[in-house]
C-alpha cells in the first residue's frame, strides 16, 4: 500500500527534479549566464532559456521557482577559485600571477558583474550568490597569498596597505571598462600591480 507521504507533492517534485542530469543542469546554467552577459539580466527570461536549451519552461520552473532563484543557482554552480594554488615563494611574483589569472577571465566575469549590477541591489539571495561565486572565494585566496608574504617577512604584519589589495584588484577590474571602454587584460593588470600594488606594499 502506498503511503500518503510517498504520494505527496514534495515527493513528486523530487522525482521530477531527479530527471535532470548534472550535464543537463550545467547546460541550463551556462545558457542563462551567457544570456545575462550578452543581453543583460532584465532581458533574460525563463522562456528564452527554455528555447535556447530546447526544454519546456515548466521544467525550469519545477526546478527553480523564479528567475532570481535560477540565476542564483547558476552562479553558485559556476563558482571557481582561480587564485588558489598560486605560491611562488615571493609575494611580488604571486601578485603578478594573480594579475595574469584575473586578466584571463576579466572580460567574462566583469560582463556578468556589470549585467547583474542593478538586480543584485533588489534581490538579497542573488546578491549573496554573486558574492559566494565571484567575490568571496577569490578574496579569501588573495588574503592567503598576502598572509604568506607576511609570514615570510616580505611585508610587515599590520602594514596599512594589506587590507586594500583586494579592493585594488577587484576595483580596477570593474572600473577600467567604465573609464576606457576596455576590459582589464593580463598585461594591463600586471602593469597595475607593478605600478600601484607593489609600491604600496614596499615591494618591487
DOVO-569579 format. One record per residue (C-alpha): x, y, z; residue number from 1. Coordinates in nm, 2 decimals, decimal comma, always signed. Example, Ala and Ser with C-alpha at 12.3 -4.5 7.8 and 13.67 -1.06 7.14 Angstrom:
<rs>
- px / py / pz / num
- +1,23 / -0,45 / +0,78 / 1;
- +1,37 / -0,11 / +0,71 / 2;
</rs>
This chain:
<rs>
- px / py / pz / num
- +0,00 / +0,00 / +0,00 / 1;
- +0,14 / +0,34 / -0,10 / 2;
- +0,16 / +0,59 / +0,19 / 3;
- +0,03 / +0,95 / +0,17 / 4;
- +0,38 / +1,08 / +0,22 / 5;
- +0,51 / +0,89 / -0,08 / 6;
- +0,24 / +1,04 / -0,30 / 7;
- +0,27 / +1,39 / -0,16 / 8;
- +0,37 / +1,69 / -0,37 / 9;
- +0,72 / +1,71 / -0,23 / 10;
- +0,80 / +1,35 / -0,34 / 11;
- +0,65 / +1,41 / -0,68 / 12;
- +0,86 / +1,73 / -0,72 / 13;
- +1,17 / +1,54 / -0,61 / 14;
- +1,10 / +1,27 / -0,86 / 15;
- +1,06 / +1,53 / -1,14 / 16;
- +1,38 / +1,71 / -1,04 / 17;
- +1,58 / +1,39 / -1,04 / 18;
- +1,52 / +1,35 / -1,41 / 19;
- +1,76 / +1,65 / -1,48 / 20;
- +2,11 / +1,51 / -1,52 / 21;
- +2,41 / +1,71 / -1,40 / 22;
- +2,51 / +1,76 / -1,76 / 23;
- +2,17 / +1,90 / -1,85 / 24;
- +2,17 / +2,12 / -1,54 / 25;
- +2,51 / +2,26 / -1,64 / 26;
- +2,37 / +2,33 / -1,99 / 27;
- +2,08 / +2,54 / -1,83 / 28;
- +2,32 / +2,72 / -1,61 / 29;
- +2,57 / +2,80 / -1,89 / 30;
- +2,28 / +2,92 / -2,11 / 31;
- +2,13 / +3,16 / -1,85 / 32;
- +2,47 / +3,31 / -1,75 / 33;
- +2,57 / +3,36 / -2,12 / 34;
- +2,24 / +3,53 / -2,20 / 35;
- +2,29 / +3,76 / -1,90 / 36;
- +2,63 / +3,86 / -2,02 / 37;
- +2,51 / +3,93 / -2,37 / 38;
- +2,16 / +4,07 / -2,31 / 39;
- +2,15 / +4,19 / -1,95 / 40;
- +1,97 / +4,05 / -1,66 / 41;
- +1,63 / +4,22 / -1,73 / 42;
- +1,62 / +4,09 / -2,09 / 43;
- +1,67 / +3,72 / -1,99 / 44;
- +1,35 / +3,52 / -1,94 / 45;
- +1,28 / +3,16 / -1,85 / 46;
- +1,11 / +3,13 / -2,19 / 47;
- +1,43 / +3,24 / -2,36 / 48;
- +1,65 / +2,99 / -2,17 / 49;
- +1,40 / +2,71 / -2,23 / 50;
- +1,40 / +2,79 / -2,60 / 51;
- +1,78 / +2,81 / -2,63 / 52;
- +1,83 / +2,48 / -2,44 / 53;
- +1,53 / +2,30 / -2,61 / 54;
- +1,34 / +2,22 / -2,29 / 55;
- +1,00 / +2,31 / -2,16 / 56;
- +0,96 / +2,62 / -1,95 / 57;
- +0,78 / +2,40 / -1,69 / 58;
- +1,10 / +2,20 / -1,65 / 59;
- +1,28 / +2,51 / -1,54 / 60;
- +1,00 / +2,63 / -1,31 / 61;
- +0,97 / +2,29 / -1,14 / 62;
- +1,34 / +2,30 / -1,05 / 63;
- +1,38 / +2,68 / -0,98 / 64;
- +1,06 / +2,87 / -0,89 / 65;
- +1,17 / +3,21 / -1,01 / 66;
- +1,43 / +3,37 / -1,23 / 67;
- +1,64 / +3,51 / -0,94 / 68;
- +1,65 / +3,16 / -0,78 / 69;
- +1,76 / +3,01 / -1,12 / 70;
- +2,03 / +3,27 / -1,16 / 71;
- +2,15 / +3,23 / -0,80 / 72;
- +2,18 / +2,85 / -0,85 / 73;
- +2,37 / +2,91 / -1,18 / 74;
- +2,61 / +3,14 / -1,00 / 75;
- +2,68 / +2,90 / -0,72 / 76;
- +2,73 / +2,61 / -0,96 / 77;
- +2,97 / +2,83 / -1,16 / 78;
- +3,19 / +2,90 / -0,85 / 79;
- +3,56 / +2,88 / -0,94 / 80;
- +3,87 / +2,99 / -0,74 / 81;
- +4,14 / +3,10 / -0,99 / 82;
- +4,39 / +3,22 / -0,73 / 83;
- +4,41 / +2,90 / -0,53 / 84;
- +4,75 / +2,73 / -0,57 / 85;
- +4,94 / +3,05 / -0,65 / 86;
- +5,25 / +3,02 / -0,44 / 87;
- +5,59 / +3,11 / -0,60 / 88;
- +5,77 / +3,18 / -0,27 / 89;
- +5,76 / +3,56 / -0,35 / 90;
- +5,47 / +3,79 / -0,28 / 91;
- +5,56 / +4,02 / -0,57 / 92;
- +5,56 / +3,72 / -0,81 / 93;
- +5,24 / +3,58 / -0,66 / 94;
- +5,06 / +3,92 / -0,72 / 95;
- +5,19 / +3,93 / -1,08 / 96;
- +5,05 / +3,58 / -1,13 / 97;
- +4,72 / +3,69 / -0,97 / 98;
- +4,71 / +3,97 / -1,22 / 99;
- +4,77 / +3,73 / -1,51 / 100;
- +4,50 / +3,49 / -1,38 / 101;
- +4,25 / +3,78 / -1,33 / 102;
- +4,32 / +3,91 / -1,68 / 103;
- +4,24 / +3,57 / -1,83 / 104;
- +3,88 / +3,58 / -1,70 / 105;
- +3,82 / +3,95 / -1,65 / 106;
- +3,61 / +4,01 / -1,96 / 107;
- +3,37 / +3,72 / -1,90 / 108;
- +3,32 / +3,78 / -1,52 / 109;
- +3,32 / +4,16 / -1,55 / 110;
- +3,05 / +4,15 / -1,81 / 111;
- +2,85 / +3,93 / -1,57 / 112;
- +2,90 / +4,16 / -1,28 / 113;
- +2,80 / +4,46 / -1,49 / 114;
- +2,49 / +4,29 / -1,62 / 115;
- +2,38 / +4,19 / -1,27 / 116;
- +2,46 / +4,53 / -1,11 / 117;
- +2,10 / +4,66 / -1,06 / 118;
- +1,94 / +4,32 / -1,00 / 119;
- +2,17 / +4,23 / -0,70 / 120;
- +2,06 / +4,55 / -0,52 / 121;
- +1,70 / +4,44 / -0,52 / 122;
- +1,74 / +4,07 / -0,45 / 123;
- +1,93 / +3,96 / -0,14 / 124;
- +1,96 / +3,60 / -0,25 / 125;
- +2,10 / +3,69 / -0,58 / 126;
- +2,35 / +3,93 / -0,42 / 127;
- +2,47 / +3,67 / -0,18 / 128;
- +2,51 / +3,41 / -0,46 / 129;
- +2,71 / +3,66 / -0,66 / 130;
- +2,94 / +3,72 / -0,37 / 131;
- +2,98 / +3,35 / -0,30 / 132;
- +3,05 / +3,27 / -0,66 / 133;
- +3,27 / +3,55 / -0,79 / 134;
- +3,40 / +3,76 / -0,49 / 135;
- +3,44 / +3,58 / -0,16 / 136;
- +3,65 / +3,28 / -0,28 / 137;
- +3,89 / +3,50 / -0,47 / 138;
- +3,93 / +3,74 / -0,18 / 139;
- +4,00 / +3,46 / +0,06 / 140;
- +4,26 / +3,31 / -0,18 / 141;
- +4,42 / +3,65 / -0,22 / 142;
- +4,43 / +3,71 / +0,15 / 143;
- +4,61 / +3,37 / +0,19 / 144;
- +4,87 / +3,49 / -0,06 / 145;
- +4,92 / +3,81 / +0,14 / 146;
- +4,94 / +3,62 / +0,47 / 147;
- +5,21 / +3,40 / +0,33 / 148;
- +5,40 / +3,71 / +0,23 / 149;
- +5,38 / +3,84 / +0,59 / 150;
- +5,49 / +3,51 / +0,73 / 151;
- +5,79 / +3,51 / +0,50 / 152;
- +5,88 / +3,86 / +0,63 / 153;
- +5,83 / +4,03 / +0,30 / 154;
- +5,57 / +4,27 / +0,44 / 155;
- +5,53 / +4,38 / +0,80 / 156;
- +5,23 / +4,24 / +0,98 / 157;
- +4,97 / +4,52 / +1,01 / 158;
- +5,11 / +4,71 / +0,70 / 159;
- +4,83 / +4,96 / +0,62 / 160;
- +4,82 / +4,87 / +0,25 / 161;
- +4,75 / +4,49 / +0,31 / 162;
- +4,37 / +4,53 / +0,36 / 163;
- +4,33 / +4,74 / +0,04 / 164;
- +4,50 / +4,50 / -0,20 / 165;
- +4,18 / +4,30 / -0,27 / 166;
- +3,99 / +4,63 / -0,33 / 167;
- +4,27 / +4,74 / -0,56 / 168;
- +4,25 / +4,43 / -0,77 / 169;
- +3,87 / +4,40 / -0,79 / 170;
- +3,82 / +4,77 / -0,83 / 171;
- +4,05 / +4,80 / -1,13 / 172;
- +3,87 / +4,51 / -1,30 / 173;
- +3,53 / +4,69 / -1,26 / 174;
- +3,64 / +5,04 / -1,33 / 175;
- +3,86 / +5,01 / -1,64 / 176;
- +3,56 / +4,93 / -1,88 / 177;
- +3,38 / +5,24 / -1,74 / 178;
- +3,68 / +5,47 / -1,79 / 179;
- +3,82 / +5,35 / -2,12 / 180;
- +3,57 / +5,10 / -2,27 / 181;
- +3,83 / +4,82 / -2,24 / 182;
- +3,85 / +4,53 / -2,01 / 183;
- +4,15 / +4,48 / -1,79 / 184;
- +4,35 / +4,22 / -1,96 / 185;
- +4,66 / +4,03 / -1,82 / 186;
- +4,91 / +4,28 / -1,95 / 187;
- +4,72 / +4,58 / -1,80 / 188;
- +4,68 / +4,41 / -1,47 / 189;
- +5,04 / +4,32 / -1,44 / 190;
- +5,14 / +4,68 / -1,51 / 191;
- +4,88 / +4,79 / -1,25 / 192;
- +5,03 / +4,56 / -0,99 / 193;
- +5,38 / +4,68 / -1,06 / 194;
- +5,29 / +5,05 / -1,06 / 195;
- +5,04 / +5,05 / -0,77 / 196;
- +5,01 / +4,74 / -0,56 / 197;
- +5,37 / +4,65 / -0,51 / 198;
- +5,49 / +5,01 / -0,43 / 199;
- +5,20 / +5,04 / -0,18 / 200;
- +5,34 / +4,73 / -0,01 / 201;
- +5,70 / +4,84 / -0,03 / 202;
- +5,78 / +4,57 / -0,29 / 203;
- +5,94 / +4,58 / -0,63 / 204;
</rs>
